[in-house]
């Protein structure tokens, strides 16, 4: 129980003051579909609300029948090495209409009397407890303590707020629901506020005046705020037909439910059969007999089943051992964190102060917190049945969010889901697979019309309507038809981690087959006899052509080739698993893959990003596209491609340390894959810098006060990328290999333990290390009928091969020793 209390104490984001003017001062909660941001203001509280299906627009046909002619021209220009001209001509392949934008839902307003401002500031506390997925706010006014608790329940699809006071009849406030969206709001009965609204059916600035008949019907939505109070003296009254006033209650519980008319990416809102209002009332009816305690217990049971799968402790001094039930636990905890107590108290240091001091104290528990925060945010923004986590997860306050708050496919959406498998949250990937399925439908139209190709394709930017054509904008980012192919690597990875053969055969393989079909159509024979991608770009990066002019279009960029290699290899592996190796498309891949252009090493020893060793005008560019084969791909390895492995290291040094948050975490993961713990840790230290929202520096990364990661502005991908990168530092794997602590910075985290990380091959791993040396590790199989698994175990340059017994702990000091009563099979070491 003591260890559990410490864990809960550690995993909190704390504020000693109310949320100010900055959105990133608020704390996020979510159930995958509904999200809220909590400021915790005493006198006038605003709770920003989101619902993940609220986007502008309707389904649309973005195909371009003129694209084939433009494609032919671009290819001819590339073949003649007229790259600037090809870049200019390629603008005819981009879209004429922008993607749609993610929207907001509403704001809950809680207005208390001015006496709430008179309490002593030192009594104020606000925290997000990751262990319970609950935001808590407390403060005192005189001898009365006021408390608020907020959580978002996935099983009951409701956002819950509980407000209480330590003395009876002391709770009075006005409650309202408002929105920037077009809406109508009214009171229903005496305890409900109903809001009905609509998204714009056409992407127009909200400031533009336009006639209603010029705009198609957009997604409709309803939100209902239900109020319950307690106490003999409590009274609810209606104000102005759209507000509720509470007087002299002991406590109050707010239930926020919301729904929309979104019926999938292929159904126009005007054709939707859904009734958002009826659905909201149905949800409220289903929980009408549940008390606040019931709702909270159901929320905890659901959330903690996911969150408690993984624990991580990083320390400078401690004692660790294995518990009787074959799980790692902390025996005692004696951290040497200067001036920082890990026990809950009224003088607890704020998280922003901990971030500020990290450059000097390098508090390992802050790394733990940020790692688990990434897992928390994924649970909160992506659950079965929801939409994919977008550029901001599910949290947004703007009608025109930066970069539309949309799914971006050239790194950001993929990074969002990097931690799902290694961090033991595979269910959270289900929305991604549903989304890829939708992309494959629209993508087949884009492939056929735009490129006269078979299969399906997706480009760099999409939206809830599963847009797959090239974006509206600069060729530099818009023309990149590898987005769908990159996403397909996640399908194979899901199988590699779970060994779910049914998923591979019936869900993944058909989608992968369509992607492979496009790639085979897209590849054309070039002047040197290779199968080339033409046109080809390296996402958002340009080069200097031989004539001295800037360009971004050539053929067979390194990222294109690396992604195609990855897709082809995993497709062949999938075909072997499900017994389809004799299919015609498999034979075509076997013939095509050896004809792909190889990856080249530049004169300076780094990996060439483009087909030629062009001059790079921005050597510190944020994207690491040419290192895809290192991470997240698997085509650059020390064992199979040592020269490229060395060149990848030089490429990272050349790229430098600067960059936005997502670039920093990608670099962290790359350094981890190179097993360079020093540089991986250096990137962690670079990320943990506090960003001042009033003085943001573009492309410099960092953390906001609520630990959201910064581009700046806020993008959630780096939060997810951080969790994945830390996992990569601790455990790496193939289907047959297990690398223990491959990039652990021993001098920074000499003691620690992890429990529950996943490895490929259906394996769960727990590890304990002490004073810079591995002490014990154990493995468990996803398959309960499986008692042993054959693995090559790698640790500090030593490798042994053994049939490991599941649920058994081992010690590995050059030789493998079973700590439980068991016998090992014959082992080999090298």
C-alpha positions in Angstrom: 0.0 0.0 0.0 2.9 2.4 0.8 4.4 1.8 -2.7 1.0 2.4 -4.3 0.7 5.7 -2.4 4.1 6.8 -3.5 3.3 6.0 -7.1 0.1 8.0 -7.1 2.0 10.8 -5.4 4.7 10.9 -8.0 2.3 10.9 -11.0 0.7 14.2 -10.6 0.9 17.5 -12.6 0.6 20.2 -10.0 -0.2 23.9 -10.0 -0.1 26.3 -7.0 -2.2 28.9 -8.8 -5.3 29.1 -11.0 -5.1 28.7 -14.7 -4.4 32.1 -16.3 -4.9 33.5 -19.7 -3.1 30.7 -21.5 -4.9 27.6 -22.7 -1.8 25.5 -21.9 -2.3 26.4 -18.2 -5.4 24.2 -18.2 -5.3 20.5 -17.4 -6.7 17.9 -19.9 -9.2 15.1 -19.3 -10.8 12.9 -21.9 -12.5 9.6 -22.6 -11.3 9.3 -26.2 -14.4 11.0 -27.6 -15.1 13.8 -25.2 -12.4 16.1 -23.9 -12.2 19.0 -21.4 -9.6 21.5 -20.3 -9.8 22.6 -16.6 -8.4 26.0 -15.5 -9.4 25.7 -11.9 -10.3 29.3 -11.4 -11.9 30.1 -8.1 -14.4 32.9 -9.0 -15.2 32.4 -12.7 -14.3 29.0 -14.1 -14.3 28.1 -17.7 -14.1 24.4 -18.8 -13.4 24.1 -22.6 -15.1 21.1 -24.1 -14.4 19.0 -27.3 -16.2 16.2 -29.1 -13.9 14.4 -31.5 -16.3 14.2 -34.6 -16.8 18.0 -34.9 -15.2 19.1 -38.1 -16.1 21.6 -40.8 -17.2 20.3 -44.2 -18.8 17.3 -45.8 -17.6 14.3 -47.8 -16.1 15.6 -51.1 -14.5 14.3 -54.3 -11.0 15.8 -54.3 -9.8 13.7 -57.3 -8.2 15.6 -60.2 -8.9 14.3 -63.7 -6.2 16.6 -65.1 -3.5 15.2 -62.9 -2.4 12.4 -65.2 -1.3 14.9 -67.9 0.5 17.0 -65.3 2.1 13.8 -63.9 3.5 12.9 -67.3 5.1 16.4 -67.7 6.6 16.3 -64.2 8.1 12.9 -64.8 9.7 14.0 -68.0 11.2 17.1 -66.4 12.6 14.9 -63.6 14.1 12.5 -66.1 15.8 15.4 -67.7 17.1 16.5 -64.3 15.2 19.8 -64.6 14.3 19.8 -60.9 13.2 23.4 -60.4 10.9 23.2 -63.4 9.6 19.9 -62.2 8.8 21.5 -58.8 6.9 24.3 -60.5 5.0 21.9 -62.8 4.1 19.7 -59.8 1.8 22.4 -58.4 -0.8 21.1 -60.9 -0.8 17.9 -58.9 -1.8 19.6 -55.6 -5.4 20.2 -54.5 -7.5 23.2 -55.2 -9.4 23.1 -51.8 -8.1 23.0 -48.3 -8.7 20.1 -45.9 -11.4 20.6 -43.3 -10.7 21.8 -39.7 -11.3 20.3 -36.3 -13.7 22.4 -34.3 -14.6 22.9 -30.6 -17.8 22.0 -28.7 -18.6 24.4 -26.0 -17.6 26.0 -22.7 -19.0 25.3 -19.2 -19.1 28.5 -17.2 -19.1 28.3 -13.4 -19.5 31.8 -11.7 -19.1 31.9 -7.9 -19.4 35.0 -5.7 -16.5 37.3 -5.1 -15.8 35.8 -1.7 -14.1 32.9 -3.4 -11.3 35.3 -4.3 -10.7 36.2 -0.6 -9.2 32.9 0.4 -5.5 32.7 1.2 -3.5 31.8 -2.0 -1.4 29.2 -0.2 -4.5 27.1 0.3 -5.0 26.7 -3.4 -4.1 23.4 -5.1 -4.8 22.1 -8.6 -3.6 18.8 -9.9 -4.0 16.1 -12.5 -3.6 12.7 -11.0 -2.5 10.4 -13.7 -3.2 7.4 -11.5 -6.9 8.1 -11.4 -7.3 10.3 -14.5 -8.9 13.0 -12.3 -8.3 16.7 -12.0 -8.7 18.1 -8.5 -9.0 21.7 -7.4 -9.2 22.8 -3.8 -8.9 26.1 -1.9 -10.2 27.6 1.3 -12.3 30.7 2.0 -12.1 31.3 5.8 -12.7 28.0 7.5 -14.6 26.5 4.5 -12.7 24.3 2.0 -14.1 24.0 -1.5 -13.2 21.1 -3.7 -13.9 20.2 -7.3 -13.2 16.9 -9.0 -13.4 16.3 -12.8 -13.0 13.1 -14.8 -14.1 11.8 -18.2 -15.7 8.4 -18.1 -15.3 6.0 -21.1 -17.7 3.3 -19.9 -20.5 5.9 -19.3 -19.5 8.4 -22.0 -19.9 11.4 -19.7 -17.7 14.2 -18.3 -18.3 14.4 -14.5 -17.7 17.3 -12.2 -18.2 17.1 -8.4 -18.2 20.3 -6.4 -18.4 20.2 -2.6 -17.7 22.3 0.5 -16.7 21.3 4.0 -19.7 23.1 5.6 -23.4 22.6 4.7 -25.3 25.1 2.5 -22.1 27.0 1.5 -22.2 26.2 -2.2 -23.7 28.8 -4.5 -22.9 29.5 -8.2 -24.4 30.2 -11.6 -24.0 27.6 -14.3 -24.1 28.2 -18.1 -23.1 26.6 -21.4 -21.7 28.7 -24.2 -19.9 28.2 -27.5 -18.2 30.0 -30.4 -20.1 27.5 -32.7 -23.4 28.4 -34.2 -25.9 27.2 -31.5 -29.1 27.6 -29.6 -29.1 27.1 -25.8 -32.0 26.7 -23.4 -33.0 25.3 -20.1 -34.9 22.0 -20.0 -37.0 21.7 -16.8 -35.1 23.0 -13.8 -31.8 21.2 -13.9 -30.6 20.8 -17.5 -29.0 23.1 -20.1 -29.3 21.9 -23.7 -27.2 23.2 -26.5 -27.9 22.4 -30.1 -25.5 23.5 -32.8 -23.8 22.9 -36.1 -20.4 22.9 -37.7 -19.9 24.8 -40.9 -20.7 22.7 -43.9 -18.1 24.5 -46.0 -14.6 25.6 -45.1 -15.0 29.4 -44.7 -13.6 31.8 -42.2 -16.1 32.3 -39.4 -15.7 36.1 -39.9 -16.9 36.0 -43.5 -20.6 36.7 -44.1 -22.3 34.3 -46.4 -25.9 33.2 -47.1 -27.1 30.0 -45.5 -28.1 28.6 -48.9 -24.5 28.8 -50.1 -23.4 26.4 -47.4 -24.3 22.7 -47.2 -25.5 21.3 -44.0 -22.6 20.5 -41.7 -22.3 18.1 -38.7 -25.0 18.8 -36.2 -24.3 18.4 -32.5 -26.1 18.4 -29.1 -24.6 18.9 -25.6 -26.6 18.5 -22.4 -25.4 19.7 -19.0 -27.3 17.9 -16.2 -27.2 19.3 -12.7 -27.8 17.5 -9.4 -27.4 19.1 -6.0 -27.6 18.0 -2.4 -28.5 19.4 1.0 -31.7 20.4 2.8 -31.4 24.1 1.8 -30.2 23.7 -1.8 -32.2 25.5 -4.5 -31.9 25.6 -8.3 -33.5 28.4 -10.2 -33.5 29.4 -13.9 -32.0 32.6 -15.2 -32.6 34.2 -18.6 -33.9 30.8 -19.9 -30.3 29.6 -20.5 -28.6 29.6 -17.1 -29.1 27.8 -13.8 -28.5 29.3 -10.4 -27.6 27.2 -7.4 -28.0 28.5 -3.9 -27.1 27.1 -0.5 -26.4 23.5 -1.6 -24.0 21.1 0.2 -22.7 19.6 -3.1 -23.3 19.6 -6.8 -22.6 17.1 -9.6 -22.5 18.2 -13.2 -22.9 15.6 -16.0 -21.9 16.7 -19.5 -22.9 14.5 -22.4 -22.6 15.3 -26.1 -23.2 13.7 -29.5 -23.1 14.5 -33.1 -24.8 13.5 -36.4 -21.5 12.3 -37.9 -22.2 8.9 -39.5 -18.8 8.1 -41.0 -16.6 9.8 -43.6 -18.8 8.8 -46.6 -22.2 10.0 -45.3 -23.1 13.7 -45.8 -24.5 15.2 -42.6 -27.7 16.0 -44.5 -28.2 12.2 -45.0 -27.4 11.2 -41.4 -30.1 9.3 -39.6 -28.5 10.0 -36.2 -30.4 12.2 -33.7 -27.7 13.8 -31.4 -30.3 15.0 -28.9 -32.0 11.7 -28.5 -28.6 10.0 -28.1 -27.7 12.5 -25.3 -30.9 11.8 -23.4 -30.3 8.0 -23.9 -26.8 8.3 -22.3 -28.2 10.3 -19.3 -31.0 7.7 -18.9 -28.5 4.9 -18.8 -26.6 6.5 -15.9 -29.6 8.0 -14.1 -29.4 5.5 -11.2 -25.7 5.8 -10.7 -24.3 7.9 -7.9 -21.2 10.0 -8.2 -19.3 7.3 -6.4 -20.6 4.7 -8.8 -19.6 6.7 -11.8 -16.1 7.3 -10.3 -15.6 3.6 -9.5 -16.7 2.5 -13.0 -14.3 5.2 -14.5 -11.4 3.9 -12.3 -12.0 0.3 -13.2 -11.9 1.0 -16.9 -9.0 3.5 -16.9 -6.7 1.7 -14.4 -7.0 -1.6 -16.3 -5.1 0.2 -19.0 -2.9 2.6 -17.1 -1.6 0.2 -14.5 -0.2 -2.2 -17.1 3.1 -0.3 -17.1 5.1 1.1 -14.2 8.4 2.8 -14.4 10.8 3.9 -11.7 14.0 5.8 -12.5 16.3 6.7 -9.6 19.7 7.6 -8.4 19.6 5.5 -5.2 17.1 2.9 -4.1 16.6 -0.8 -3.3 14.7 -2.9 -5.7 13.7 -6.5 -5.8 11.2 -8.9 -7.3 8.0 -9.6 -5.4 6.5 -13.0 -4.7 4.0 -12.8 -7.5 6.6 -12.3 -10.2 6.1 -8.6 -10.5 8.6 -5.8 -10.0 8.0 -3.5 -7.1 9.9 -0.9 -5.1 11.1 -2.2 -1.7 12.1 1.2 -0.4 12.3 4.6 -1.9 15.1 7.0 -0.9 15.5 9.5 -3.8 18.2 12.0 -3.6 16.2 14.8 -5.2 17.3 18.1 -3.8 14.7 20.2 -2.1 11.9 18.0 -3.5 9.5 15.9 -1.4 7.6 13.1 -3.1 5.0 13.1 -0.3 1.7 15.0 -0.8 1.7 18.2 1.2 0.4 21.7 1.0 3.9 22.9 0.1 4.3 20.6 -2.9 6.5 22.1 -5.7 4.6 22.9 -8.9 5.3 20.9 -12.0 6.3 24.0 -13.9 9.0 24.7 -11.2 10.2 21.2 -11.6 10.5 21.7 -15.3 12.5 24.9 -14.7 14.9 23.2 -12.4 15.4 20.1 -14.6 18.5 21.5 -16.3 20.3 21.5 -13.0 18.7 18.8 -10.8 17.8 16.4 -13.7 15.1 14.9 -11.5 14.5 11.3 -12.9 10.9 11.2 -11.5 10.0 14.1 -13.9 11.0 11.8 -16.8 8.7 9.1 -15.3 5.9 11.6 -15.1 6.3 12.8 -18.7 6.5 9.1 -19.9 3.3 8.2 -18.1 1.7 11.4 -19.2 2.1 10.3 -22.8 0.3 7.0 -22.0 -2.4 9.0 -20.1 -3.0 11.3 -23.1 -3.3 8.3 -25.5 -5.8 6.6 -23.3 -7.7 9.9 -23.0 -7.7 10.7 -26.8 -8.0 7.4 -28.6 -10.2 4.5 -27.5 -12.1 1.9 -29.5 -15.0 3.5 -31.4 -13.5 7.0 -31.4 -11.8 9.1 -34.1 -8.0 9.0 -34.4 -6.0 11.3 -32.1 -5.4 14.4 -34.2 -2.7 17.0 -34.1 -4.0 18.2 -30.8 -5.3 14.8 -29.5 -8.9 15.9 -28.9 -8.3 19.2 -27.2 -8.9 22.5 -29.1 -10.3 25.9 -28.3 -10.2 27.5 -31.8 -12.5 27.6 -34.8 -9.4 27.9 -36.9 -6.8 25.8 -35.1 -3.2 25.9 -36.1 -2.6 23.5 -39.1 -6.4 22.8 -38.9 -5.8 20.4 -35.9 -6.0 17.7 -38.6 -4.3 14.3 -39.0 -1.0 14.9 -40.7 0.5 11.8 -42.3 4.1 12.7 -42.9 5.1 12.1 -39.2 2.5 13.5 -36.8 -0.3 10.9 -36.9 2.2 8.0 -37.0 4.0 9.4 -33.9 0.7 9.7 -32.1 0.6 5.9 -32.1 4.2 5.0 -31.6 3.7 4.3 -27.9 0.5 2.2 -28.3 2.3 -1.1 -28.7 5.5 -0.9 -26.6 3.7 0.9 -23.9 1.0 -1.8 -23.6 -2.0 0.1 -25.0 -2.8 -1.8 -28.1 -6.5 -1.2 -27.9 -5.9 2.5 -28.3 -4.7 1.8 -31.8 -8.1 0.6 -33.0 -9.2 4.1 -34.2 -6.1 4.3 -36.3 -6.9 1.0 -38.1 -10.5 2.1 -38.7 -9.1 5.4 -40.1 -6.7 3.5 -42.4 -9.7 1.5 -43.7 -11.5 4.7 -44.6 -8.4 6.1 -46.3 -8.1 3.0 -48.4 -11.6 3.5 -49.7 -11.1 7.1 -50.8 -7.5 6.4 -51.6 -8.5 3.9 -54.3 -10.4 6.7 -56.1 -7.4 9.1 -55.8 -5.0 6.4 -57.1 -7.3 5.6 -60.1 -8.2 9.1 -61.2 -5.1 11.1 -60.3 -2.4 8.6 -61.1 -4.1 5.9 -63.2 -2.9 3.4 -60.7 -4.4 0.5 -58.9 -4.6 0.1 -55.1 -5.0 3.0 -52.8 -2.9 6.1 -51.9 -3.0 8.8 -49.2 -0.9 12.0 -49.1 0.4 14.2 -46.3 -2.7 15.7 -44.8 -6.2 14.5 -44.2 -9.3 15.2 -42.1 -12.4 13.4 -40.7 -13.7 12.8 -44.2 -10.6 10.7 -45.0 -9.2 13.0 -47.6 -6.5 11.2 -49.6 -5.5 13.5 -52.4 -2.6 15.9 -52.4 -3.2 18.9 -50.1 -4.0 22.5 -51.1 -0.7 24.3 -50.7 3.0 24.2 -51.5 4.4 21.2 -53.3 7.0 21.1 -50.6 4.6 19.5 -48.2 1.4 18.7 -50.2 2.8 16.3 -52.8 3.8 13.3 -50.9 1.9 10.1 -51.8 3.6 7.9 -49.1 1.3 8.7 -46.2 -0.8 5.6 -46.7 2.2 3.4 -47.1 3.7 4.7 -43.8 0.5 4.0 -42.0 0.4 0.5 -43.3 3.6 -0.3 -41.4 1.5 0.1 -38.2 -0.7 -2.8 -39.3 2.3 -5.2 -39.4 3.7 -3.9 -36.2 0.4 -4.7 -34.5 0.8 -8.3 -35.5 4.4 -8.3 -34.6 3.6 -7.3 -31.0 0.4 -9.2 -30.5 0.8 -12.2 -32.9 -2.9 -11.8 -33.6 -3.2 -13.9 -36.8 -6.9 -13.1 -37.3 -6.2 -9.4 -37.3 -3.4 -9.9 -39.8 -5.4 -12.0 -42.2 -8.8 -10.3 -42.1 -8.0 -6.7 -41.2 -4.4 -5.9 -42.0 -3.5 -7.9 -45.1 -6.3 -6.7 -47.4 -5.4 -3.1 -46.7 -1.6 -3.8 -47.1 -2.4 -5.6 -50.3 -4.1 -2.5 -51.7 -1.2 -0.3 -50.6 1.3 -2.6 -52.2 -0.7 -2.6 -55.4 -0.5 1.1 -55.6 3.3 1.1 -54.9 3.8 -1.4 -57.7 1.8 0.8 -60.1 3.6 4.0 -58.9 7.1 2.7 -59.4 8.4 3.3 -62.9 11.7 2.3 -64.5 14.2 5.1 -64.5 17.1 6.0 -66.7 19.5 3.8 -64.6 17.2 0.7 -64.7 16.0 1.1 -61.1 12.3 1.1 -60.2 11.8 4.7 -59.1 9.2 6.9 -57.4 8.7 9.9 -59.7 7.8 12.6 -58.6 9.3 12.3 -55.2 9.8 14.7 -52.3 11.4 14.5 -48.9 8.6 15.9 -46.6 8.7 19.6 -46.2 12.4 19.9 -47.2 14.0 21.4 -50.3 17.4 21.1 -52.0 19.6 23.2 -54.2 19.5 21.9 -57.8 22.7 21.7 -59.9 21.8 25.0 -61.5 21.7 26.8 -58.1 17.9 27.1 -57.9 15.8 25.7 -55.1 13.7 22.6 -55.8 12.0 19.9 -53.9 10.9 17.4 -56.6 13.2 14.7 -57.9 12.9 10.9 -57.9 13.3 8.2 -55.3 13.9 10.2 -52.2 15.5 8.2 -49.4 12.3 8.2 -47.4 10.3 6.9 -50.3 12.6 4.0 -50.9 12.9 3.2 -47.2 9.1 3.2 -46.7 8.6 1.0 -49.8 11.2 -1.5 -48.6 9.5 -1.6 -45.2 6.1 -2.2 -46.7 7.3 -4.8 -49.2 9.2 -6.7 -46.5 6.3 -6.7 -44.0 3.9 -7.7 -46.8 6.0 -10.7 -47.7 6.2 -11.6 -44.1 2.4 -11.3 -43.7 1.9 -13.4 -46.8 4.1 -16.1 -45.3 2.2 -16.1 -41.9 -1.2 -16.5 -43.5 -0.2 -18.8 -46.3 -0.4 -16.6 -49.4 3.1 -16.7 -50.7 2.0 -18.1 -54.0 -0.3 -15.1 -54.8 0.5 -13.2 -57.9 1.0 -9.9 -56.1 3.5 -11.6 -53.8 5.6 -12.7 -56.8 5.5 -9.2 -58.2 6.8 -7.8 -54.9 9.6 -10.4 -54.9 10.7 -9.2 -58.3 10.3 -5.5 -57.7 12.0 -5.1 -54.3 15.6 -6.0 -55.5 15.2 -3.3 -58.3 14.6 -0.5 -55.8 17.3 2.1 -55.8 19.7 1.5 -52.9 20.3 4.0 -50.1 23.4 6.1 -50.6 26.0 7.6 -48.3 27.0 11.2 -49.1 30.5 12.5 -49.3 30.4 13.7 -45.8 29.5 10.3 -44.5 25.8 10.9 -43.8 22.9 9.3 -45.5 21.8 11.1 -48.7 18.3 12.5 -48.4 17.7 12.7 -52.1 18.6 10.7 -55.2 21.7 12.8 -55.6 24.1 14.5 -53.2 22.3 17.8 -53.6 23.3 20.8 -51.5 21.1 21.1 -48.4 20.0 24.7 -47.7 18.9 23.7 -44.2 21.1 21.0 -42.7 19.3 21.4 -39.3 15.9 20.7 -40.8 13.3 19.4 -38.4 12.3 16.3 -40.3 14.4 13.2 -40.2 12.8 11.7 -43.2 16.0 10.0 -44.6 16.4 8.2 -41.3 13.0 6.4 -41.5 14.9 3.1 -42.1 16.6 3.5 -38.7 13.5 4.5 -36.8 10.6 3.7 -36.9 11.7 1.4 -39.7 14.0 -1.6 -39.5 16.0 -1.6 -42.7 19.0 0.2 -41.2 20.6 -2.0 -38.5 24.0 -2.6 -37.1 23.8 -6.3 -38.0 22.5 -6.1 -41.5 23.7 -2.7 -42.8 26.6 -1.5 -40.7 27.8 1.2 -43.1 24.3 2.7 -43.2 24.0 2.4 -39.5 27.2 4.4 -39.1 26.0 6.9 -41.7 22.7 7.3 -39.8 24.7 8.3 -36.7 26.6 10.9 -38.7 23.2 12.2 -40.1 21.9 12.8 -36.6 25.0 14.7 -35.7 24.6 16.7 -38.9 20.9 17.5 -38.2 21.8 18.9 -34.8 19.8 19.2 -31.7 17.4 22.1 -32.4 13.9 21.5 -33.5 10.2 21.4 -32.5 9.0 18.9 -29.8 8.2 16.1 -32.2 11.5 16.4 -33.9 13.3 16.2 -30.6 11.5 13.0 -29.6 12.1 11.5 -33.0 15.8 12.2 -32.5 15.6 10.7 -29.0 14.2 7.5 -30.5 16.8 7.4 -33.3 19.6 7.8 -30.8 18.1 5.0 -28.7 17.9 2.7 -31.8 21.6 3.5 -32.3 22.1 2.5 -28.7 23.7 5.8 -27.9 22.3 6.5 -24.4 24.3 9.8 -24.0 22.7 11.5 -27.0 19.3 10.0 -26.3 19.4 11.5 -22.8 20.7 14.8 -24.2 17.5 15.1 -26.3 15.4 14.3 -23.3 17.1 17.2 -21.4 16.5 19.5 -24.4 12.8 18.8 -24.5 12.3 19.4 -20.7 12.5 23.2 -21.0 9.6 25.4 -19.9 8.0 27.4 -22.7 6.7 30.9 -22.0 3.5 31.2 -24.1 4.0 35.0 -24.3 7.5 34.6 -25.8 7.4 31.5 -27.9 10.3 30.7 -30.2 9.3 28.9 -33.4 10.7 25.4 -33.9 12.4 25.3 -30.5 10.2 22.7 -28.8 9.9 22.5 -25.0 7.0 21.9 -22.5 4.2 24.1 -21.4 3.2 24.4 -17.8 0.7 21.5 -18.2 3.4 19.4 -19.8 1.8 19.6 -23.3 4.7 19.6 -25.8 5.4 22.6 -28.0 6.3 23.0 -31.6 5.5 25.8 -30.6 2.5 26.2 -30.6 1.1 23.0 -29.0 1.2 19.8 -30.9 0.5 16.6 -29.0 2.7 14.3 -31.1 5.8 14.9 -29.0 4.0 13.8 -25.9 3.4 10.5 -27.5 6.8 10.4 -29.1 8.5 10.9 -25.8 6.8 7.9 -24.2 7.8 5.8 -27.2 11.4 7.0 -27.2 11.8 6.3 -23.5 10.4 2.8 -24.1 12.9 2.4 -26.9 15.8 3.3 -24.6 14.7 0.5 -22.2 13.6 -2.3 -24.4 14.1 -3.1 -28.1 13.0 -6.2 -30.0 12.4 -8.1 -33.1 10.3 -11.2 -33.4 13.2 -13.2 -32.1 15.5 -10.7 -30.3 15.1 -9.0 -27.0 17.5 -6.1 -26.2 17.6 -5.2 -22.5 18.3 -1.6 -21.5 20.0 -0.9 -24.8 20.2 2.9 -24.4 19.8 3.4 -20.7 21.9 6.4 -19.4 23.4 4.5 -16.5 25.1 7.6 -15.0 21.7 9.4 -14.9 19.4 6.5 -13.9 21.7 3.9 -12.3 18.8 2.3 -10.4 15.3 1.5 -11.6 12.7 -0.9 -12.6 10.1 -1.3 -15.3 7.1 -3.5 -15.5 4.8 -4.3 -18.3 6.5 -3.0 -21.5 5.7 -5.0 -24.6 8.2 -6.5 -27.0 7.6 -8.0 -30.4 6.7 -11.7 -30.5 3.8 -11.4 -28.1 6.1 -10.7 -25.1 5.7 -8.6 -22.0 8.9 -7.6 -20.2 9.8 -6.5 -16.7 13.3 -5.5 -15.7 15.1 -4.4 -12.6 18.6 -2.8 -12.5 20.8 -1.6 -9.7 23.9 0.6 -9.5 24.3 0.5 -13.3 23.9 -3.2 -13.8 21.0 -5.4 -14.8 19.7 -7.4 -11.9 16.7 -9.4 -13.0 14.3 -9.6 -15.9 11.2 -11.6 -16.6 9.0 -12.3 -19.7 5.4 -13.2 -20.2 3.7 -14.5 -23.3 0.6 -13.1 -24.9 -0.4 -16.7 -25.5 -1.5 -18.2 -22.2 -0.9 -21.7 -23.6 2.7 -20.9 -24.4 5.1 -21.9 -21.6 8.4 -21.1 -23.3 9.6 -18.7 -25.9 12.9 -18.9 -27.8 14.7 -15.5 -27.7 18.1 -14.1 -28.4 18.8 -12.0 -25.3 21.1 -9.0 -25.8 22.7 -7.0 -23.0 25.8 -4.8 -23.1 27.3 -6.5 -26.2 26.6 -10.0 -25.0 24.0 -12.3 -26.6 22.6 -15.6 -25.5 19.9 -17.8 -27.1 17.5 -19.5 -24.8 14.0 -20.9 -24.4 12.8 -18.6 -21.7 10.0 -19.8 -19.4 7.2 -17.3 -19.2 6.5 -15.9 -15.7 10.0 -16.8 -14.6 12.8 -14.3 -13.6 16.4 -14.5 -14.8 19.7 -12.9 -13.9 22.0 -12.0 -16.8 25.6 -11.2 -16.2 27.1 -12.6 -19.3 25.4 -15.9 -18.5 21.7 -16.5 -18.0 20.7 -17.7 -14.6 17.2 -18.8 -13.7 16.1 -17.3 -10.3 13.1 -19.5 -10.0 13.1 -23.2 -9.8 13.4 -24.2 -13.5 15.8 -25.7 -16.0 17.1 -23.8 -19.0 17.5 -25.3 -22.5 20.9 -25.4 -24.1 22.2 -21.9 -24.6 24.7 -20.3 -26.9 26.5 -17.1 -26.3 28.5 -14.8 -28.5 
